[in-house]
């Protein structure tokens, strides 16, 4: 799946720790801020997993969100809100349009 492609990069960043972020210069920090944070990418993966109708995935998502709760930032909250704002069935309608060829 597409959402899993960035996961190895996030794992590497989490394992590397916050030492590199603490030593970053202000110019480097601005370019880092433009990229999605680890928690935003993980949340994106979790939101796509929640679309699957399984209790196990739901429990897994809850546990991961709890683990990252301290790191949730404005961008991650905006991601969650955009999912809530999307009308039910709107995402399914977008996928159907790609298959229609005249």
C-alpha beads as a LAMMPS data file, in Angstrom:
LAMMPS data file: protein, C-alpha beads

102 atoms
101 bonds

1 atom types
1 bond types

-500.0 500.0 xlo xhi
-500.0 500.0 ylo yhi
-500.0 500.0 zlo zhi

Masses

1 110.0

Atoms # bond

1 1 1 0.000 0.000 0.000
2 1 1 1.059 3.575 -0.676
3 1 1 0.697 4.676 2.934
4 1 1 3.272 2.127 4.091
5 1 1 6.013 3.429 1.788
6 1 1 7.116 6.186 4.191
7 1 1 6.952 4.004 7.288
8 1 1 10.592 2.753 7.144
9 1 1 11.807 6.371 7.035
10 1 1 9.714 7.155 10.111
11 1 1 11.063 4.146 11.973
12 1 1 14.613 5.266 11.193
13 1 1 13.852 8.779 12.462
14 1 1 12.289 7.477 15.669
15 1 1 15.210 5.121 16.311
16 1 1 17.722 7.881 15.576
17 1 1 16.203 9.864 18.429
18 1 1 15.768 13.541 18.967
19 1 1 19.497 14.334 19.244
20 1 1 19.693 15.377 15.600
21 1 1 16.645 17.621 15.949
22 1 1 18.139 19.336 19.006
23 1 1 21.330 20.175 17.124
24 1 1 19.653 21.453 13.966
25 1 1 20.316 25.025 12.921
26 1 1 17.379 27.387 12.459
27 1 1 17.657 27.212 8.642
28 1 1 17.649 23.442 8.746
29 1 1 14.703 23.470 11.134
30 1 1 12.599 25.426 8.629
31 1 1 13.187 22.831 5.899
32 1 1 12.433 20.025 8.374
33 1 1 9.140 21.710 9.326
34 1 1 7.966 21.583 5.695
35 1 1 8.188 17.779 5.646
36 1 1 5.512 15.771 7.429
37 1 1 6.580 14.741 10.900
38 1 1 6.867 11.141 12.010
39 1 1 3.614 11.367 13.938
40 1 1 1.803 12.777 10.886
41 1 1 2.972 9.909 8.677
42 1 1 2.135 7.314 11.326
43 1 1 -1.277 8.901 11.815
44 1 1 -1.879 8.794 8.059
45 1 1 -1.148 5.053 8.089
46 1 1 -3.419 4.554 11.095
47 1 1 -6.278 6.481 9.522
48 1 1 -6.096 4.316 6.406
49 1 1 -6.006 1.179 8.572
50 1 1 -9.099 2.340 10.444
51 1 1 -11.017 2.162 7.173
52 1 1 -10.656 -1.624 7.391
53 1 1 -13.536 -3.256 9.292
54 1 1 -11.525 -5.292 11.811
55 1 1 -11.545 -5.001 15.575
56 1 1 -7.882 -6.022 15.753
57 1 1 -6.766 -3.109 13.564
58 1 1 -8.932 -0.748 15.578
59 1 1 -7.293 -1.867 18.828
60 1 1 -3.849 -1.608 17.228
61 1 1 -4.546 1.943 16.069
62 1 1 -5.708 2.973 19.542
63 1 1 -2.518 1.607 21.117
64 1 1 -0.251 3.356 18.611
65 1 1 -2.079 6.678 19.012
66 1 1 -1.660 6.406 22.785
67 1 1 2.070 5.785 22.309
68 1 1 2.424 8.894 20.131
69 1 1 -0.024 11.072 22.093
70 1 1 2.670 13.402 23.438
71 1 1 4.010 14.027 19.920
72 1 1 0.705 14.844 18.227
73 1 1 1.054 18.275 16.635
74 1 1 -1.193 20.708 14.797
75 1 1 -0.683 18.951 11.464
76 1 1 -1.718 15.596 12.919
77 1 1 -4.817 17.097 14.502
78 1 1 -5.696 18.717 11.173
79 1 1 -5.395 15.297 9.492
80 1 1 -7.843 13.790 11.971
81 1 1 -10.252 16.678 11.549
82 1 1 -10.157 16.434 7.755
83 1 1 -11.223 12.798 8.011
84 1 1 -14.090 13.796 10.282
85 1 1 -15.140 16.599 7.933
86 1 1 -15.282 14.299 4.896
87 1 1 -18.869 13.236 4.197
88 1 1 -19.519 9.509 4.406
89 1 1 -19.071 7.934 0.987
90 1 1 -17.172 10.903 -0.463
91 1 1 -13.873 9.013 -0.506
92 1 1 -15.524 6.065 -2.247
93 1 1 -16.956 8.327 -4.953
94 1 1 -13.465 9.630 -5.822
95 1 1 -12.146 6.117 -6.402
96 1 1 -14.990 5.233 -8.762
97 1 1 -14.267 8.195 -11.064
98 1 1 -10.787 6.867 -11.893
99 1 1 -12.154 3.619 -13.309
100 1 1 -14.549 5.246 -15.789
101 1 1 -12.998 5.563 -19.239
102 1 1 -14.962 6.868 -22.223

Bonds

1 1 1 2
2 1 2 3
3 1 3 4
4 1 4 5
5 1 5 6
6 1 6 7
7 1 7 8
8 1 8 9
9 1 9 10
10 1 10 11
11 1 11 12
12 1 12 13
13 1 13 14
14 1 14 15
15 1 15 16
16 1 16 17
17 1 17 18
18 1 18 19
19 1 19 20
20 1 20 21
21 1 21 22
22 1 22 23
23 1 23 24
24 1 24 25
25 1 25 26
26 1 26 27
27 1 27 28
28 1 28 29
29 1 29 30
30 1 30 31
31 1 31 32
32 1 32 33
33 1 33 34
34 1 34 35
35 1 35 36
36 1 36 37
37 1 37 38
38 1 38 39
39 1 39 40
40 1 40 41
41 1 41 42
42 1 42 43
43 1 43 44
44 1 44 45
45 1 45 46
46 1 46 47
47 1 47 48
48 1 48 49
49 1 49 50
50 1 50 51
51 1 51 52
52 1 52 53
53 1 53 54
54 1 54 55
55 1 55 56
56 1 56 57
57 1 57 58
58 1 58 59
59 1 59 60
60 1 60 61
61 1 61 62
62 1 62 63
63 1 63 64
64 1 64 65
65 1 65 66
66 1 66 67
67 1 67 68
68 1 68 69
69 1 69 70
70 1 70 71
71 1 71 72
72 1 72 73
73 1 73 74
74 1 74 75
75 1 75 76
76 1 76 77
77 1 77 78
78 1 78 79
79 1 79 80
80 1 80 81
81 1 81 82
82 1 82 83
83 1 83 84
84 1 84 85
85 1 85 86
86 1 86 87
87 1 87 88
88 1 88 89
89 1 89 90
90 1 90 91
91 1 91 92
92 1 92 93
93 1 93 94
94 1 94 95
95 1 95 96
96 1 96 97
97 1 97 98
98 1 98 99
99 1 99 100
100 1 100 101
101 1 101 102
